[in-house]
Amino acid sequence: TLGGGVSSFDGQAFVTYNKSHGLANNQVFSICESKDGALWFSTITGGVSCYDGKTIRNYTTADGLVSNNLYASTIDQTGKIWFVSKDSGISCFDGKKFTNYTEKEGLTDNEGMCIKVDSKNNIWIGTVNNGISKFDGKKFHNYTSKAR
């Protein structure tokens, strides 16, 4: 949403969660579900919120997240959660800590828009200004219009 938090529908009624319930920010750009059933909400300016069905826990740059400005998220085949930021690269959360990747590590552009996992567990990152990056778990492979 662009300010309304997130809503859950149980088949009969909606319940809305927002900052007053502990959500990091009311602007949620992406939701993904981890293997344990927790919902992960990527927000703009608030970082990420994890809802386990009972409580909401927030993660920010203070916890090791690459940025608090997040656009998208995905979960790979091993259960790691990946977040793409608006301005600072990407983060991978293994359940204990964040590992961050930027242009310095080979990402084509720190300004990301989307992130997906393919059937071979490669992480694909769509960027704002410089094409796409594929992370194979060891290194980045970048594809831009300049590569033709």
SVG drawing of the C-alpha trace seen along z (x, -y; Angstrom):
<svg xmlns="http://www.w3.org/2000/svg" viewBox="-18 -7 52 32">
<polyline fill="none" stroke="black" stroke-width="0.4" points="0.0,0.0 1.0,-3.6 0.2,-4.4 -2.6,-2.1 -0.5,0.7 -1.4,4.3 -4.8,6.1 -5.6,9.7 -8.8,11.4 -10.0,14.5 -12.9,15.2 -15.3,13.0 -13.6,9.9 -10.5,7.8 -8.0,6.9 -5.6,4.1 -2.1,3.8 -0.2,0.5 2.4,-1.4 0.1,-1.5 0.3,2.3 4.1,2.3 4.6,2.3 7.8,0.5 6.0,-1.8 2.6,-2.0 4.0,-2.0 4.4,1.7 5.9,2.5 6.4,6.2 5.2,9.2 6.8,12.7 6.2,15.8 9.1,17.7 9.1,21.5 8.0,21.1 4.9,19.2 6.1,15.8 5.1,12.8 7.9,10.4 6.8,6.8 9.3,4.6 8.6,1.0 9.8,-2.4 11.8,-4.3 11.0,-1.7 13.1,1.4 11.4,4.8 8.7,6.1 8.3,9.8 4.9,11.0 4.8,14.5 1.1,14.6 1.4,13.2 4.0,10.4 5.7,8.0 9.5,7.7 11.2,4.9 14.6,5.0 16.5,1.9 20.0,0.8 20.8,1.0 20.3,4.8 22.5,5.0 19.9,4.4 21.5,2.6 18.9,-0.1 15.6,-1.0 14.2,-1.9 13.0,1.4 11.1,2.2 10.9,5.9 11.7,9.3 11.9,13.0 12.9,16.2 15.3,18.6 15.2,22.4 17.3,22.7 15.0,20.4 17.1,17.2 15.2,14.0 16.4,11.4 15.6,7.7 16.3,5.2 16.7,1.6 15.8,-1.6 19.2,-3.1 21.9,-0.9 22.0,2.6 20.6,5.9 20.4,7.8 20.2,11.5 18.9,12.7 19.8,16.3 17.6,16.3 20.5,14.9 22.3,12.1 22.1,10.0 24.7,10.2 24.8,7.1 25.8,6.8 26.4,3.5 28.2,2.4 31.4,2.9 30.7,6.7 29.7,6.7 26.0,5.7 25.4,3.7 23.5,0.9 22.7,0.1 19.2,-1.2 17.1,1.9 13.4,2.4 12.7,6.1 14.2,9.4 13.3,13.0 14.7,16.5 14.9,18.9 14.7,22.7 18.5,23.0 18.4,20.8 20.0,17.8 19.0,14.5 17.9,12.0 17.9,8.2 16.3,5.7 17.8,2.2 16.7,-1.3 19.6,-2.5 21.9,0.3 20.1,3.5 19.9,6.7 22.3,8.7 22.2,12.5 23.8,13.7 24.8,17.4 25.8,17.7 29.4,16.8 29.5,13.9 27.4,11.4 26.8,11.7 25.5,8.4 23.4,7.9 23.0,4.4 22.3,2.8 26.1,2.2 26.7,6.0 25.4,6.4"/>
</svg>
